[in-house]
Amino acid sequence: MNQLYFDGMAIYNNVSFPYLFLTFTSNSNWPEVQNILSSMNLIVVDRLDIVVSVFRIKFEKLSTYLTKKKKLGKVIACEPNFVEFKFIMNNNHYSYPL
């Protein structure tokens, strides 16, 4: 985690400070997730890997859309590397870096 911070600071010192900070959150109610789970008669907690897989696909599409297709303008530097998977069950918070 510290290394990501230092990498980001190095980019900012050489290029400029960021104009945009995005947070992309998964949703277990996405139609893609619900279609797969309902076809197997499962609930989300049975197959968290499906939620993670759909999240990764959507995250990659968003990243490509914003950087390679330049939908928000020219991208000078981009560091979309820190992804963390969290869920809450019985009031306990669980966090897993991916």
TIGU-279400 format. One record per atom (N, C-alpha, C, O, CB): residue number from 1; residue in one letter; x, y, z; chain; atom name. Coordinates in nm, 2 decimals, m for minus. Glycine has a CB too. Layout:
BEGIN
   k r   east  north     up c  a
 NUM A      X      Y      Z A CA
...
REM end
This chain:
BEGIN
   k r   east  north     up c  a
   1 M   0.08  m0.12   0.00 A  N
   1 M   0.00   0.00   0.00 A CA
   1 M   0.09   0.13   0.00 A  C
   1 M   0.06   0.22  m0.07 A  O
   1 M  m0.09   0.00   0.12 A CB
   2 N   0.19   0.13   0.08 A  N
   2 N   0.28   0.24   0.08 A CA
   2 N   0.35   0.26  m0.05 A  C
   2 N   0.37   0.38  m0.09 A  O
   2 N   0.39   0.22   0.19 A CB
   3 Q   0.38   0.15  m0.12 A  N
   3 Q   0.45   0.16  m0.25 A CA
   3 Q   0.36   0.23  m0.35 A  C
   3 Q   0.40   0.31  m0.43 A  O
   3 Q   0.49   0.02  m0.30 A CB
   4 L   0.23   0.20  m0.35 A  N
   4 L   0.13   0.26  m0.44 A CA
   4 L   0.13   0.41  m0.41 A  C
   4 L   0.12   0.49  m0.51 A  O
   4 L  m0.01   0.20  m0.42 A CB
   5 Y   0.13   0.45  m0.29 A  N
   5 Y   0.13   0.59  m0.25 A CA
   5 Y   0.25   0.66  m0.31 A  C
   5 Y   0.24   0.77  m0.37 A  O
   5 Y   0.12   0.61  m0.10 A CB
   6 F   0.37   0.60  m0.29 A  N
   6 F   0.49   0.66  m0.34 A CA
   6 F   0.50   0.67  m0.49 A  C
   6 F   0.55   0.76  m0.55 A  O
   6 F   0.61   0.58  m0.29 A CB
   7 D   0.44   0.56  m0.56 A  N
   7 D   0.44   0.56  m0.70 A CA
   7 D   0.35   0.68  m0.75 A  C
   7 D   0.38   0.75  m0.84 A  O
   7 D   0.38   0.43  m0.75 A CB
   8 G   0.23   0.70  m0.68 A  N
   8 G   0.14   0.80  m0.72 A CA
   8 G   0.21   0.94  m0.70 A  C
   8 G   0.19   1.03  m0.78 A  O
   8 G   0.02   0.80  m0.63 A CB
   9 M   0.28   0.96  m0.59 A  N
   9 M   0.35   1.09  m0.56 A CA
   9 M   0.45   1.11  m0.67 A  C
   9 M   0.48   1.23  m0.70 A  O
   9 M   0.41   1.09  m0.42 A CB
  10 A   0.52   1.01  m0.71 A  N
  10 A   0.63   1.03  m0.81 A CA
  10 A   0.56   1.07  m0.94 A  C
  10 A   0.62   1.16  m1.01 A  O
  10 A   0.71   0.89  m0.83 A CB
  11 I   0.45   1.01  m0.98 A  N
  11 I   0.38   1.06  m1.10 A CA
  11 I   0.34   1.20  m1.09 A  C
  11 I   0.35   1.28  m1.18 A  O
  11 I   0.25   0.97  m1.13 A CB
  12 Y   0.28   1.24  m0.97 A  N
  12 Y   0.23   1.38  m0.95 A CA
  12 Y   0.35   1.48  m0.96 A  C
  12 Y   0.33   1.59  m1.01 A  O
  12 Y   0.16   1.39  m0.82 A CB
  13 N   0.46   1.44  m0.90 A  N
  13 N   0.58   1.53  m0.91 A CA
  13 N   0.63   1.56  m1.05 A  C
  13 N   0.67   1.67  m1.08 A  O
  13 N   0.69   1.48  m0.82 A CB
  14 N   0.62   1.45  m1.13 A  N
  14 N   0.67   1.46  m1.27 A CA
  14 N   0.56   1.52  m1.37 A  C
  14 N   0.60   1.58  m1.47 A  O
  14 N   0.72   1.33  m1.32 A CB
  15 V   0.44   1.49  m1.34 A  N
  15 V   0.33   1.53  m1.44 A CA
  15 V   0.25   1.64  m1.38 A  C
  15 V   0.27   1.76  m1.43 A  O
  15 V   0.24   1.40  m1.47 A CB
  16 S   0.16   1.61  m1.29 A  N
  16 S   0.08   1.71  m1.23 A CA
  16 S  m0.01   1.64  m1.13 A  C
  16 S  m0.02   1.52  m1.13 A  O
  16 S   0.00   1.80  m1.33 A CB
  17 F  m0.08   1.72  m1.05 A  N
  17 F  m0.18   1.66  m0.96 A CA
  17 F  m0.30   1.61  m1.03 A  C
  17 F  m0.33   1.67  m1.13 A  O
  17 F  m0.21   1.75  m0.84 A CB
  18 P  m0.37   1.51  m0.98 A  N
  18 P  m0.48   1.45  m1.05 A CA
  18 P  m0.60   1.55  m1.05 A  C
  18 P  m0.63   1.63  m0.96 A  O
  18 P  m0.53   1.32  m0.99 A CB
  19 Y  m0.67   1.55  m1.16 A  N
  19 Y  m0.79   1.63  m1.18 A CA
  19 Y  m0.92   1.54  m1.15 A  C
  19 Y  m1.03   1.60  m1.13 A  O
  19 Y  m0.80   1.68  m1.32 A CB
  20 L  m0.90   1.41  m1.14 A  N
  20 L  m1.01   1.32  m1.13 A CA
  20 L  m0.97   1.20  m1.04 A  C
  20 L  m0.87   1.14  m1.06 A  O
  20 L  m1.06   1.28  m1.27 A CB
  21 F  m1.06   1.17  m0.95 A  N
  21 F  m1.04   1.05  m0.87 A CA
  21 F  m1.17   0.97  m0.88 A  C
  21 F  m1.28   1.02  m0.84 A  O
  21 F  m1.01   1.09  m0.72 A CB
  22 L  m1.17   0.85  m0.92 A  N
  22 L  m1.29   0.77  m0.94 A CA
  22 L  m1.29   0.65  m0.84 A  C
  22 L  m1.19   0.59  m0.80 A  O
  22 L  m1.29   0.71  m1.08 A CB
  23 T  m1.41   0.62  m0.79 A  N
  23 T  m1.43   0.50  m0.71 A CA
  23 T  m1.53   0.42  m0.79 A  C
  23 T  m1.64   0.46  m0.83 A  O
  23 T  m1.48   0.54  m0.57 A CB
  24 F  m1.50   0.29  m0.81 A  N
  24 F  m1.59   0.20  m0.88 A CA
  24 F  m1.62   0.09  m0.79 A  C
  24 F  m1.54   0.01  m0.74 A  O
  24 F  m1.52   0.14  m1.01 A CB
  25 T  m1.75   0.07  m0.76 A  N
  25 T  m1.80  m0.02  m0.66 A CA
  25 T  m1.88  m0.13  m0.73 A  C
  25 T  m1.96  m0.10  m0.82 A  O
  25 T  m1.88   0.05  m0.55 A CB
  26 S  m1.86  m0.25  m0.68 A  N
  26 S  m1.94  m0.36  m0.74 A CA
  26 S  m2.08  m0.37  m0.67 A  C
  26 S  m2.10  m0.31  m0.57 A  O
  26 S  m1.87  m0.50  m0.71 A CB
  27 N  m2.17  m0.44  m0.74 A  N
  27 N  m2.31  m0.45  m0.69 A CA
  27 N  m2.35  m0.59  m0.72 A  C
  27 N  m2.35  m0.64  m0.83 A  O
  27 N  m2.40  m0.34  m0.76 A CB
  28 S  m2.39  m0.66  m0.61 A  N
  28 S  m2.44  m0.80  m0.63 A CA
  28 S  m2.57  m0.81  m0.70 A  C
  28 S  m2.61  m0.92  m0.74 A  O
  28 S  m2.45  m0.87  m0.50 A CB
  29 N  m2.64  m0.69  m0.72 A  N
  29 N  m2.77  m0.69  m0.79 A CA
  29 N  m2.75  m0.66  m0.94 A  C
  29 N  m2.85  m0.64  m1.01 A  O
  29 N  m2.86  m0.59  m0.73 A CB
  30 W  m2.63  m0.66  m0.99 A  N
  30 W  m2.61  m0.64  m1.13 A CA
  30 W  m2.68  m0.75  m1.21 A  C
  30 W  m2.68  m0.86  m1.16 A  O
  30 W  m2.46  m0.63  m1.17 A CB
  31 P  m2.74  m0.72  m1.32 A  N
  31 P  m2.82  m0.82  m1.39 A CA
  31 P  m2.73  m0.94  m1.43 A  C
  31 P  m2.78  m1.06  m1.43 A  O
  31 P  m2.88  m0.76  m1.52 A CB
  32 E  m2.60  m0.91  m1.47 A  N
  32 E  m2.52  m1.02  m1.51 A CA
  32 E  m2.50  m1.12  m1.39 A  C
  32 E  m2.50  m1.24  m1.42 A  O
  32 E  m2.38  m0.97  m1.55 A CB
  33 V  m2.48  m1.07  m1.28 A  N
  33 V  m2.46  m1.16  m1.16 A CA
  33 V  m2.59  m1.23  m1.13 A  C
  33 V  m2.58  m1.35  m1.10 A  O
  33 V  m2.41  m1.07  m1.04 A CB
  34 Q  m2.70  m1.16  m1.13 A  N
  34 Q  m2.82  m1.23  m1.09 A CA
  34 Q  m2.86  m1.33  m1.19 A  C
  34 Q  m2.92  m1.44  m1.15 A  O
  34 Q  m2.93  m1.12  m1.08 A CB
  35 N  m2.84  m1.31  m1.32 A  N
  35 N  m2.87  m1.41  m1.42 A CA
  35 N  m2.79  m1.54  m1.40 A  C
  35 N  m2.85  m1.65  m1.41 A  O
  35 N  m2.84  m1.36  m1.56 A CB
  36 I  m2.66  m1.53  m1.37 A  N
  36 I  m2.58  m1.64  m1.35 A CA
  36 I  m2.62  m1.72  m1.23 A  C
  36 I  m2.63  m1.84  m1.23 A  O
  36 I  m2.43  m1.60  m1.34 A CB
  37 L  m2.64  m1.64  m1.12 A  N
  37 L  m2.68  m1.71  m0.99 A CA
  37 L  m2.82  m1.77  m1.00 A  C
  37 L  m2.84  m1.88  m0.94 A  O
  37 L  m2.68  m1.60  m0.88 A CB
  38 S  m2.91  m1.71  m1.06 A  N
  38 S  m3.05  m1.77  m1.07 A CA
  38 S  m3.05  m1.89  m1.15 A  C
  38 S  m3.13  m1.98  m1.13 A  O
  38 S  m3.15  m1.66  m1.12 A CB
  39 S  m2.96  m1.90  m1.26 A  N
  39 S  m2.96  m2.02  m1.34 A CA
  39 S  m2.90  m2.14  m1.26 A  C
  39 S  m2.93  m2.25  m1.30 A  O
  39 S  m2.88  m1.99  m1.47 A CB
  40 M  m2.83  m2.11  m1.16 A  N
  40 M  m2.77  m2.22  m1.08 A CA
  40 M  m2.84  m2.24  m0.94 A  C
  40 M  m2.80  m2.32  m0.86 A  O
  40 M  m2.62  m2.19  m1.05 A CB
  41 N  m2.95  m2.16  m0.92 A  N
  41 N  m3.02  m2.16  m0.80 A CA
  41 N  m2.93  m2.14  m0.67 A  C
  41 N  m2.94  m2.21  m0.57 A  O
  41 N  m3.09  m2.30  m0.78 A CB
  42 L  m2.85  m2.03  m0.68 A  N
  42 L  m2.76  m1.99  m0.58 A CA
  42 L  m2.79  m1.85  m0.53 A  C
  42 L  m2.86  m1.78  m0.60 A  O
  42 L  m2.61  m2.01  m0.62 A CB
  43 I  m2.73  m1.81  m0.42 A  N
  43 I  m2.73  m1.67  m0.38 A CA
  43 I  m2.59  m1.62  m0.38 A  C
  43 I  m2.50  m1.70  m0.40 A  O
  43 I  m2.80  m1.66  m0.23 A CB
  44 V  m2.58  m1.49  m0.36 A  N
  44 V  m2.45  m1.42  m0.38 A CA
  44 V  m2.34  m1.48  m0.29 A  C
  44 V  m2.23  m1.50  m0.33 A  O
  44 V  m2.46  m1.27  m0.35 A CB
  45 V  m2.37  m1.51  m0.16 A  N
  45 V  m2.27  m1.56  m0.07 A CA
  45 V  m2.22  m1.69  m0.11 A  C
  45 V  m2.11  m1.73  m0.07 A  O
  45 V  m2.33  m1.56   0.07 A CB
  46 D  m2.30  m1.77  m0.19 A  N
  46 D  m2.25  m1.90  m0.23 A CA
  46 D  m2.14  m1.89  m0.33 A  C
  46 D  m2.05  m1.97  m0.34 A  O
  46 D  m2.36  m1.98  m0.29 A CB
  47 R  m2.14  m1.78  m0.42 A  N
  47 R  m2.04  m1.77  m0.52 A CA
  47 R  m2.00  m1.62  m0.54 A  C
  47 R  m2.03  m1.55  m0.63 A  O
  47 R  m2.10  m1.82  m0.66 A CB
  48 L  m1.91  m1.58  m0.44 A  N
  48 L  m1.86  m1.44  m0.44 A CA
  48 L  m1.77  m1.42  m0.56 A  C
  48 L  m1.74  m1.31  m0.61 A  O
  48 L  m1.79  m1.41  m0.31 A CB
  49 D  m1.71  m1.53  m0.61 A  N
  49 D  m1.62  m1.52  m0.72 A CA
  49 D  m1.69  m1.47  m0.85 A  C
  49 D  m1.62  m1.41  m0.93 A  O
  49 D  m1.56  m1.66  m0.75 A CB
  50 I  m1.82  m1.50  m0.86 A  N
  50 I  m1.89  m1.45  m0.98 A CA
  50 I  m1.90  m1.29  m0.97 A  C
  50 I  m1.88  m1.23  m1.07 A  O
  50 I  m2.04  m1.51  m0.98 A CB
  51 V  m1.93  m1.24  m0.85 A  N
  51 V  m1.93  m1.10  m0.83 A CA
  51 V  m1.80  m1.03  m0.87 A  C
  51 V  m1.79  m0.93  m0.93 A  O
  51 V  m1.98  m1.06  m0.69 A CB
  52 V  m1.69  m1.10  m0.82 A  N
  52 V  m1.56  m1.05  m0.85 A CA
  52 V  m1.52  m1.05  m1.00 A  C
  52 V  m1.47  m0.96  m1.05 A  O
  52 V  m1.45  m1.13  m0.77 A CB
  53 S  m1.56  m1.16  m1.06 A  N
  53 S  m1.54  m1.17  m1.21 A CA
  53 S  m1.61  m1.06  m1.29 A  C
  53 S  m1.55  m1.00  m1.38 A  O
  53 S  m1.58  m1.31  m1.26 A CB
  54 V  m1.74  m1.04  m1.26 A  N
  54 V  m1.81  m0.94  m1.33 A CA
  54 V  m1.76  m0.80  m1.30 A  C
  54 V  m1.75  m0.72  m1.38 A  O
  54 V  m1.96  m0.95  m1.28 A CB
  55 F  m1.72  m0.78  m1.17 A  N
  55 F  m1.65  m0.65  m1.13 A CA
  55 F  m1.53  m0.63  m1.22 A  C
  55 F  m1.51  m0.52  m1.27 A  O
  55 F  m1.62  m0.65  m0.98 A CB
  56 R  m1.44  m0.73  m1.23 A  N
  56 R  m1.32  m0.71  m1.30 A CA
  56 R  m1.35  m0.68  m1.45 A  C
  56 R  m1.28  m0.59  m1.51 A  O
  56 R  m1.23  m0.84  m1.29 A CB
  57 I  m1.44  m0.75  m1.51 A  N
  57 I  m1.48  m0.72  m1.65 A CA
  57 I  m1.53  m0.58  m1.67 A  C
  57 I  m1.48  m0.51  m1.76 A  O
  57 I  m1.59  m0.82  m1.70 A CB
  58 K  m1.62  m0.54  m1.58 A  N
  58 K  m1.67  m0.40  m1.59 A CA
  58 K  m1.56  m0.30  m1.56 A  C
  58 K  m1.56  m0.19  m1.62 A  O
  58 K  m1.79  m0.38  m1.49 A CB
  59 F  m1.47  m0.33  m1.46 A  N
  59 F  m1.36  m0.23  m1.43 A CA
  59 F  m1.27  m0.22  m1.55 A  C
  59 F  m1.23  m0.11  m1.59 A  O
  59 F  m1.28  m0.28  m1.31 A CB
  60 E  m1.24  m0.33  m1.62 A  N
  60 E  m1.15  m0.32  m1.74 A CA
  60 E  m1.22  m0.24  m1.85 A  C
  60 E  m1.15  m0.16  m1.92 A  O
  60 E  m1.11  m0.46  m1.78 A CB
  61 K  m1.35  m0.26  m1.87 A  N
  61 K  m1.42  m0.19  m1.97 A CA
  61 K  m1.42  m0.04  m1.94 A  C
  61 K  m1.40   0.04  m2.03 A  O
  61 K  m1.56  m0.24  m1.98 A CB
  62 L  m1.44   0.00  m1.81 A  N
  62 L  m1.44   0.14  m1.77 A CA
  62 L  m1.30   0.20  m1.79 A  C
  62 L  m1.29   0.31  m1.84 A  O
  62 L  m1.48   0.15  m1.63 A CB
  63 S  m1.20   0.13  m1.75 A  N
  63 S  m1.06   0.17  m1.77 A CA
  63 S  m1.03   0.20  m1.91 A  C
  63 S  m0.97   0.30  m1.95 A  O
  63 S  m0.96   0.07  m1.71 A CB
  64 T  m1.06   0.10  m2.00 A  N
  64 T  m1.04   0.12  m2.14 A CA
  64 T  m1.12   0.23  m2.20 A  C
  64 T  m1.07   0.31  m2.28 A  O
  64 T  m1.08  m0.01  m2.22 A CB
  65 Y  m1.24   0.25  m2.16 A  N
  65 Y  m1.33   0.35  m2.21 A CA
  65 Y  m1.27   0.49  m2.18 A  C
  65 Y  m1.27   0.58  m2.26 A  O
  65 Y  m1.47   0.34  m2.15 A CB
  66 L  m1.22   0.50  m2.05 A  N
  66 L  m1.17   0.63  m2.01 A CA
  66 L  m1.03   0.66  m2.06 A  C
  66 L  m1.00   0.78  m2.09 A  O
  66 L  m1.17   0.64  m1.86 A CB
  67 T  m0.94   0.56  m2.07 A  N
  67 T  m0.80   0.59  m2.11 A CA
  67 T  m0.78   0.57  m2.26 A  C
  67 T  m0.73   0.67  m2.32 A  O
  67 T  m0.71   0.49  m2.03 A CB
  68 K  m0.81   0.46  m2.32 A  N
  68 K  m0.77   0.43  m2.46 A CA
  68 K  m0.86   0.50  m2.55 A  C
  68 K  m0.82   0.55  m2.66 A  O
  68 K  m0.77   0.28  m2.48 A CB
  69 K  m0.99   0.52  m2.52 A  N
  69 K  m1.08   0.59  m2.60 A CA
  69 K  m1.09   0.74  m2.58 A  C
  69 K  m1.16   0.81  m2.65 A  O
  69 K  m1.22   0.53  m2.59 A CB
  70 K  m1.02   0.78  m2.47 A  N
  70 K  m1.00   0.92  m2.44 A CA
  70 K  m1.13   1.00  m2.43 A  C
  70 K  m1.15   1.11  m2.48 A  O
  70 K  m0.91   0.99  m2.54 A CB
  71 K  m1.23   0.94  m2.36 A  N
  71 K  m1.36   1.00  m2.34 A CA
  71 K  m1.36   1.12  m2.25 A  C
  71 K  m1.45   1.20  m2.26 A  O
  71 K  m1.45   0.90  m2.29 A CB
  72 L  m1.26   1.13  m2.17 A  N
  72 L  m1.25   1.25  m2.08 A CA
  72 L  m1.13   1.34  m2.12 A  C
  72 L  m1.09   1.43  m2.04 A  O
  72 L  m1.24   1.21  m1.93 A CB
  73 G  m1.08   1.32  m2.24 A  N
  73 G  m0.96   1.39  m2.29 A CA
  73 G  m0.83   1.31  m2.28 A  C
  73 G  m0.84   1.19  m2.25 A  O
  73 G  m0.94   1.52  m2.20 A CB
  74 K  m0.72   1.37  m2.31 A  N
  74 K  m0.59   1.30  m2.31 A CA
  74 K  m0.55   1.26  m2.17 A  C
  74 K  m0.56   1.34  m2.08 A  O
  74 K  m0.49   1.39  m2.37 A CB
  75 V  m0.51   1.14  m2.16 A  N
  75 V  m0.47   1.08  m2.03 A CA
  75 V  m0.32   1.09  m2.02 A  C
  75 V  m0.25   1.03  m2.11 A  O
  75 V  m0.52   0.94  m2.01 A CB
  76 I  m0.27   1.16  m1.93 A  N
  76 I  m0.12   1.17  m1.91 A CA
  76 I  m0.07   1.06  m1.83 A  C
  76 I   0.04   1.00  m1.86 A  O
  76 I  m0.09   1.31  m1.85 A CB
  77 A  m0.13   1.03  m1.72 A  N
  77 A  m0.09   0.92  m1.63 A CA
  77 A  m0.21   0.86  m1.57 A  C
  77 A  m0.31   0.93  m1.54 A  O
  77 A   0.01   0.97  m1.52 A CB
  78 C  m0.21   0.73  m1.55 A  N
  78 C  m0.32   0.66  m1.49 A CA
  78 C  m0.27   0.54  m1.41 A  C
  78 C  m0.18   0.47  m1.45 A  O
  78 C  m0.42   0.60  m1.60 A CB
  79 E  m0.32   0.53  m1.29 A  N
  79 E  m0.27   0.42  m1.20 A CA
  79 E  m0.39   0.35  m1.14 A  C
  79 E  m0.42   0.36  m1.02 A  O
  79 E  m0.18   0.48  m1.09 A CB
  80 P  m0.47   0.27  m1.22 A  N
  80 P  m0.59   0.20  m1.17 A CA
  80 P  m0.55   0.06  m1.11 A  C
  80 P  m0.61  m0.04  m1.16 A  O
  80 P  m0.69   0.18  m1.28 A CB
  81 N  m0.47   0.06  m1.01 A  N
  81 N  m0.42  m0.07  m0.97 A CA
  81 N  m0.47  m0.12  m0.84 A  C
  81 N  m0.48  m0.24  m0.81 A  O
  81 N  m0.28  m0.07  m0.96 A CB
  82 F  m0.52  m0.03  m0.75 A  N
  82 F  m0.56  m0.08  m0.62 A CA
  82 F  m0.71  m0.12  m0.62 A  C
  82 F  m0.79  m0.03  m0.63 A  O
  82 F  m0.54   0.03  m0.51 A CB
  83 V  m0.73  m0.25  m0.60 A  N
  83 V  m0.87  m0.30  m0.60 A CA
  83 V  m0.88  m0.38  m0.47 A  C
  83 V  m0.79  m0.46  m0.44 A  O
  83 V  m0.90  m0.39  m0.73 A CB
  84 E  m0.99  m0.36  m0.40 A  N
  84 E  m1.01  m0.43  m0.27 A CA
  84 E  m1.15  m0.48  m0.27 A  C
  84 E  m1.24  m0.41  m0.31 A  O
  84 E  m0.98  m0.33  m0.15 A CB
  85 F  m1.17  m0.60  m0.23 A  N
  85 F  m1.30  m0.66  m0.22 A CA
  85 F  m1.34  m0.67  m0.08 A  C
  85 F  m1.28  m0.73   0.01 A  O
  85 F  m1.30  m0.80  m0.28 A CB
  86 K  m1.46  m0.60  m0.05 A  N
  86 K  m1.51  m0.60   0.09 A CA
  86 K  m1.65  m0.65   0.09 A  C
  86 K  m1.73  m0.63   0.00 A  O
  86 K  m1.50  m0.46   0.15 A CB
  87 F  m1.69  m0.72   0.20 A  N
  87 F  m1.83  m0.75   0.22 A CA
  87 F  m1.86  m0.76   0.36 A  C
  87 F  m1.77  m0.77   0.45 A  O
  87 F  m1.86  m0.89   0.15 A CB
  88 I  m1.99  m0.74   0.40 A  N
  88 I  m2.03  m0.74   0.53 A CA
  88 I  m2.12  m0.85   0.56 A  C
  88 I  m2.22  m0.87   0.48 A  O
  88 I  m2.10  m0.60   0.57 A CB
  89 M  m2.10  m0.93   0.66 A  N
  89 M  m2.18  m1.05   0.69 A CA
  89 M  m2.19  m1.05   0.84 A  C
  89 M  m2.09  m1.06   0.91 A  O
  89 M  m2.12  m1.18   0.63 A CB
  90 N  m2.31  m1.05   0.89 A  N
  90 N  m2.34  m1.06   1.04 A CA
  90 N  m2.27  m0.95   1.11 A  C
  90 N  m2.21  m0.97   1.22 A  O
  90 N  m2.30  m1.20   1.09 A CB
  91 N  m2.27  m0.83   1.06 A  N
  91 N  m2.21  m0.71   1.11 A CA
  91 N  m2.05  m0.72   1.13 A  C
  91 N  m1.99  m0.64   1.19 A  O
  91 N  m2.26  m0.68   1.25 A CB
  92 N  m1.99  m0.82   1.06 A  N
  92 N  m1.85  m0.83   1.05 A CA
  92 N  m1.80  m0.78   0.92 A  C
  92 N  m1.86  m0.82   0.82 A  O
  92 N  m1.80  m0.97   1.08 A CB
  93 H  m1.70  m0.70   0.91 A  N
  93 H  m1.65  m0.65   0.79 A CA
  93 H  m1.53  m0.73   0.75 A  C
  93 H  m1.44  m0.76   0.83 A  O
  93 H  m1.61  m0.50   0.80 A CB
  94 Y  m1.53  m0.78   0.62 A  N
  94 Y  m1.42  m0.86   0.57 A CA
  94 Y  m1.36  m0.78   0.45 A  C
  94 Y  m1.44  m0.73   0.37 A  O
  94 Y  m1.47  m1.00   0.53 A CB
  95 S  m1.23  m0.78   0.44 A  N
  95 S  m1.17  m0.71   0.33 A CA
  95 S  m1.06  m0.79   0.27 A  C
  95 S  m0.97  m0.85   0.35 A  O
  95 S  m1.11  m0.57   0.38 A CB
  96 Y  m1.06  m0.81   0.14 A  N
  96 Y  m0.96  m0.89   0.07 A CA
  96 Y  m0.90  m0.81  m0.04 A  C
  96 Y  m0.97  m0.78  m0.13 A  O
  96 Y  m1.02  m1.02   0.03 A CB
  97 P  m0.77  m0.78  m0.04 A  N
  97 P  m0.71  m0.72  m0.16 A CA
  97 P  m0.71  m0.82  m0.28 A  C
  97 P  m0.68  m0.94  m0.26 A  O
  97 P  m0.57  m0.67  m0.13 A CB
  98 L  m0.74  m0.77  m0.40 A  N
  98 L  m0.74  m0.86  m0.51 A CA
  98 L  m0.62  m0.85  m0.59 A  C
  98 L  m0.60  m0.91  m0.70 A  O
  98 L  m0.87  m0.83  m0.60 A CB
REM end
